[in-house]
Amino acid sequence: MAKLTTLEISERAKAGKGAARATRRAGLVPGVVYGGKQEPNLISIDPRIIMKELHREGWQSRLFQFQVGGKAVRALIRDIQFHPVTDAPLHIDFLRLVPGQKVTVQVNIVFNGDEEAPGIKRGGVLNIARHNVEVQVDVDHIPEHFTVDLSNLDIGDNVRWEDLQGTEHSTPVLQIENFVVASIAAPTVDEDVEEASEDAATDAASAE
């Protein structure tokens, strides 16, 4: 299950564009916490906190906790709006989570054992088709990430959904049975180098 990350946020009393602009002038990012069959809560948060979390892998499935209205809230980041020029965060949406609820999240995949993989040792190339997988999962079992062991894979081998570890409570959204996540491809030879080698061999044979 994903670990809880505690955030410091403040509540806002007023809604509307004017109130949001005032929040930004104060150096904060306006936001909202919604869902869980409860009324939305208006919040504000330091933009440095948002950027710190975005620079950590797996923020789409990371569980956050904070206080709203004197109550502890568990939530996911659902949307962030950015300034079109500066890329500074302008607004953030959190989805409130309640026990028994199912949500759709993107979960990162961690690849281990690539240095031991026979196929890579023989010059093969790891082709990653998916760095994350979108799944439906109960909020009490949201995984921090999925993992896969590459250490026994050879050239031509694939990593599929069923090979991922930590998927016990997750159902993939992608409607393709046991889809490919990664593969080890044969090493490629630069055509120009190959042709040059063949020409050199031909010239050497002619000289004889």
C-alpha positions in Angstrom: 0.0 0.0 0.0 1.2 3.5 -0.7 2.6 5.4 2.2 0.9 8.5 3.6 2.5 11.8 2.9 1.5 14.6 5.3 0.9 18.0 3.7 0.5 21.4 5.3 -2.5 23.2 3.9 -4.8 26.1 5.0 -8.5 26.5 4.5 -10.0 29.3 2.5 -13.3 30.9 3.3 -14.2 32.4 0.0 -14.8 31.0 -3.5 -14.6 32.8 -6.8 -11.9 34.2 -9.1 -11.3 37.2 -7.0 -10.6 35.1 -3.9 -8.4 32.8 -5.9 -6.4 35.8 -7.3 -6.0 37.1 -3.7 -4.7 33.7 -2.6 -2.1 33.8 -5.4 -1.0 37.3 -4.5 -0.3 36.0 -1.0 2.1 33.5 -2.6 -0.2 30.5 -2.2 -2.0 28.2 -4.6 -5.8 27.9 -4.3 -7.3 24.5 -4.4 -10.3 22.3 -3.6 -10.9 19.0 -1.8 -13.9 17.2 -3.2 -15.5 13.7 -3.2 -16.4 11.2 -0.5 -20.0 12.3 -0.6 -19.1 15.5 1.3 -19.2 19.2 0.5 -16.1 20.5 -1.2 -13.6 22.3 1.0 -11.6 25.3 -0.3 -7.9 25.2 0.5 -4.6 27.0 -0.2 -1.1 25.4 -0.3 2.5 26.6 -0.7 3.5 26.1 -4.3 6.9 24.8 -3.2 5.2 21.8 -1.5 3.4 21.0 -4.8 6.5 21.2 -6.9 8.4 19.0 -4.4 5.8 16.3 -4.7 5.6 16.5 -8.4 9.4 16.0 -8.6 9.0 12.7 -6.7 8.1 9.7 -8.8 4.6 8.2 -8.5 2.7 11.3 -7.3 -0.4 10.1 -9.2 -0.9 7.2 -6.8 0.6 8.8 -3.7 -1.7 9.1 -0.7 -1.7 12.5 1.0 -3.1 13.4 4.4 -3.9 16.7 5.9 -6.4 18.5 8.2 -9.6 20.1 6.8 -12.3 21.4 9.2 -10.5 19.8 12.1 -10.7 16.4 10.5 -8.0 14.2 9.0 -8.4 13.7 5.3 -6.8 11.2 3.0 -6.7 12.3 -0.6 -5.1 11.9 -4.1 -4.0 14.8 -6.3 -6.5 14.7 -9.2 -5.6 17.8 -11.2 -3.1 20.7 -11.3 -3.4 23.7 -13.5 -0.2 25.5 -14.5 0.6 28.9 -15.9 1.1 28.7 -19.7 4.4 30.7 -19.6 6.0 30.2 -16.2 4.7 26.6 -15.5 3.9 27.8 -11.9 1.0 25.9 -10.3 -2.2 27.9 -10.4 -4.8 25.6 -8.9 -4.9 22.1 -7.4 -7.7 19.6 -7.0 -7.6 16.8 -4.3 -10.0 13.8 -4.4 -11.1 12.9 -0.8 -10.9 9.2 -0.1 -13.3 7.2 2.1 -13.1 3.5 3.1 -14.5 1.1 0.6 -14.2 3.5 -2.3 -12.6 2.4 -5.6 -10.5 4.8 -7.6 -8.5 4.8 -10.8 -4.9 5.7 -10.5 -1.6 5.5 -12.5 0.9 3.3 -10.7 4.6 3.5 -11.6 6.6 0.4 -12.5 10.0 -0.1 -10.9 12.4 -2.3 -13.0 15.0 -4.3 -11.0 17.7 -6.7 -12.0 18.6 -5.3 -15.4 22.3 -5.5 -14.7 22.0 -9.3 -14.1 19.7 -10.0 -17.1 21.4 -12.4 -19.5 19.8 -10.7 -22.5 21.2 -7.3 -21.5 24.6 -8.8 -20.8 24.7 -10.2 -24.3 24.0 -6.7 -25.8 20.2 -6.8 -25.8 18.3 -3.6 -25.3 15.5 -3.1 -22.7 12.5 -1.6 -24.4 10.0 -0.2 -21.9 6.5 0.0 -23.3 4.9 1.3 -20.1 6.5 3.2 -17.2 3.2 3.1 -15.4 -0.1 1.3 -15.5 -3.6 2.8 -14.9 -5.6 0.5 -12.6 -8.7 0.5 -10.5 -8.1 -0.3 -6.9 -9.7 0.0 -3.4 -8.4 3.1 -1.6 -7.1 0.9 1.2 -4.9 -1.0 -1.1 -3.4 1.6 -3.4 0.1 0.4 -4.2 3.1 2.7 -3.9 4.4 1.1 -7.1 4.6 -2.2 -9.0 7.9 -4.0 -9.4 9.4 -6.5 -11.9 12.5 -8.6 -11.8 14.5 -8.6 -15.0 17.4 -10.7 -13.8 16.4 -13.9 -15.6 15.3 -12.4 -18.9 17.1 -13.1 -22.2 16.8 -11.6 -25.6 13.3 -12.0 -27.0 11.7 -12.3 -23.5 8.8 -10.0 -22.5 7.5 -8.6 -19.3 3.7 -8.8 -19.1 1.1 -7.6 -16.6 1.1 -11.0 -14.9 4.8 -10.6 -14.2 4.4 -7.5 -12.1 4.6 -7.8 -8.4 2.2 -5.9 -6.1 -0.9 -6.1 -8.4 -3.0 -8.3 -6.1 -5.7 -5.8 -5.4 -5.5 -3.9 -8.7 -7.4 -4.3 -12.0 -5.9 -2.8 -15.1 -8.0 -0.3 -17.0 -6.4 -1.3 -20.3 -8.7 -3.9 -22.0 -5.9 -6.0 -23.4 -5.3 -9.4 -21.8 -1.9 -9.8 -20.2 -0.4 -6.8 -22.1 3.3 -6.3 -22.6 5.1 -3.9 -20.3 8.7 -4.3 -21.5 10.8 -6.5 -23.6 14.5 -7.3 -24.3 15.3 -6.8 -28.0 18.3 -8.1 -29.9 21.1 -5.6 -30.3 21.0 -3.5 -33.5 23.9 -3.0 -35.9 24.3 0.3 -37.6 23.7 -0.3 -41.3 26.4 2.1 -42.4 29.0 0.3 -40.2 27.8 -3.0 -41.4 28.1 -2.0 -45.1 31.5 -0.5 -44.5 32.7 -3.7 -43.0 31.3 -5.7 -46.0 33.0 -3.3 -48.4 36.3 -3.7 -46.6 36.0 -7.4 -46.7 35.3 -7.4 -50.4 38.2 -5.1 -51.1 40.6 -7.3 -49.1 39.4 -10.4 -51.1 39.9 -8.7 -54.4 43.5 -7.7 -53.4 44.3 -11.3 -52.8 
